[in-house]
């Protein structure tokens, strides 16, 4: 179980993290884990919609997909280049969703 915290971080660092799509919470957690020499626990992530296991999609992977889409003049279609089993965190809903289910959900919304 994770706790929600408020931390103060220099604006410059926050902007740099946003530019690079770094997960500040994950960076903080990793730093604390390293500081106390705690082992990293491998989490099993599961899509809340199809119950398939997958791995967390990294910011680097998202950026790479965006670059591919842009190079093929398909901006806004980066999801088409992503690994369908990679998982994305839906912050507002506090759920994991695989890219396959996310793509299906977006298609349904676009059809409405």
Secondary structure, 3 states (H helix, E strand, C coil): CCCCCCCCCCHHHHHHHHHHCCCHHHHHHHHHHHHCCCCCCCCCEECCCCCCEECECCHHHHHHHHHHHHHCCCCCCHHHHCCCCCEEEECCCCEEEEHHHHHHHHHHHHHC
